[in-house]
Amino acid sequence: MKNSIFGLFVFALFLTLGSCKNESKPTETPAATTETPAATPAETPATTPAAGEVTPPPAATTPEPAQNAKGVWHFTCAKGCEGGAGAAGNCAKCNGPLSHNQAYHQQ
C-alpha cells in the first residue's frame, strides 16, 4: 500500500513539474491572422527618443486653401450661388450640394 501511494505521489509530482516549464511550445499558426497593421510613417516619431522622452510626430500637411491665388473656389454651388468652399459639403446660401471646380487646379 505504501508503494502505491508513493507511486501515485511521484506520478502527480511528475505531472505538476512537467506542466510548469517556462518554455513555450510552438503552436500551429491559425489560417487567418489577426495581427494589427504596422504603424504608418506619419504615426511614428521622426527620431528615436531618449529614455522617458517622447518626440511628437511631424505636423500633418496643411489642407489646400479654399481659394487659389486667382481667387477661384475649390468647390462651388451646383446651382450657381456666389461663393464656395474649400471642401465638399452644402452651399451656405441655398443648402444645395457643392461640386468640385476643375478650374481651381488650372494654373
C-alpha positions, -999 to +999 in steps of 0.1 A: +000+000+000+029+023+008+043+017-027+010+025-044+007+058-025+043+067-031+039+058-068+008+080-071+026+108-053+056+106-077+033+104-107+014+136-095+047+153-088+059+144-123+028+158-139+029+190-119+066+197-125+063+188-162+035+213-168+053+242-151+080+247-177+088+283-187+094+272-223+065+278-247+060+251-272+054+263-308+018+262-317+003+258-351-004+291-369-041+298-375-053+300-410-064+336-406-040+360-388-054+387-366-024+409-364-028+447-364-012+465-393+021+482-388+021+519-380+024+542-409+053+566-411+031+595-401+022+578-368+058+570-358+082+595-343+108+610-366+137+604-341+145+578-315+137+595-282+159+592-252+148+571-222+115+585-209+114+613-236+086+614-261+091+630-295+058+641-312+052+630-348+057+656-375+028+680-381+003+669-407+003+686-441-019+717-443-051+713-464-054+732-497-069+767-493-105+773-502-094+797-530-063+795-552-041+825-560-065+836-587-094+836-563-111+806-578-131+785-552-122+748-549-159+738-545-188+758-559-226+756-557-241+734-583-270+760-586-246+789-593-248+807-560-220+832-553-190+820-532-178+785-525-158+764-500-126+745-495-142+711-490-173+693-503-204+700-484-235+721-488-239+757-500-241+783-473-268+802-491-292+776-506-280+744-488-276+727-522-246+704-528-212+718-536-195+704-567-157+702-574-144+730-595-117+718-620-107+754-627-093+756-592-064+733-602-056+750-635-026+774-635 
